[in-house]
Amino acid sequence: MVAMASSAALRSYVLALLVVMAVVPHISAQQCNTNLLEAVRAQPSLSILADVIEASGLAEQLSMTDNVTVLAPDNNAFNGTGGLLSILAANNLTLEQVTAPGSNRAASILLYHIVPSPATAADLTDGQTLTTALGKAYELTVDKTATPTVVVSFIGAGSNATVITADLRVCNSVVHIVNTVLLPATTLTAIPIYNLEPSPSPVGSPGMSPGNGVVPGSPTAPTASVPGSPPESGGADSSFTAGSAVVALSAAVALAMIM
């Protein structure tokens, strides 16, 4: 009788454990109560970035975006020496001029800071090429060193940026704060003008394949193909797959114990 009671108790414990393990991933997914735009707005050091997002017409799109990597330039990247606003002033341009319809290059610059799959600093490898949301012809190259701490930088077509705060999680996305605005071309006039679609599509949405470099909108300037491959990172999808495998393995072990 004692053996039967112990066996019944074991079955109940194992079944309860399996139920908990099966439910936890779903609970975690539902705990996300913010989005990328709200996260940027909540960070004081990113207040200018938030303003540029609004001015460029990408606010709605970014609020719907998930499963991406965002390289977020801090305020000094705009206002500091060599910052974007200084570059515009040197070219007799204002932020209003580069966000106006028909000359909206700011949106293209912002899309150059989004990689359509999540990647932490540990996921990135030295020399890796990352296709950006601006399009497959617009890539970033990872420069990763350890001297003595790990330093991650991104080499762009017109400028380079170094990560000053890494691995900020926003839902299924990863945000790295960087010290420079990355430019997708060596001159401002070579940056494509961006025309926002009436119904903007999010980057990295469930219907998109991560890393496909889809441009939600349409830059007007044609671009040439640049050799390279999209990133293969251990992002949120990889973690979910691993969690599913653990649940399956636990179920197998539990069935063996019950029998």
PyMOL commands that set and color helices and strands:
alter all, ss='L'
color gray80, all
select helices_A, chain A and resi 2-30+36-42+44-55+59-63+75-79+84-90+106-111+188-190+236-258
alter helices_A, ss='H'
color red, helices_A
select strands_A, chain A and resi 69-73+114-115+129-132+135-146+150-155+160-170+173-178+194-195+218-219
alter strands_A, ss='S'
color yellow, strands_A
deselect
rebuild
show_as cartoon
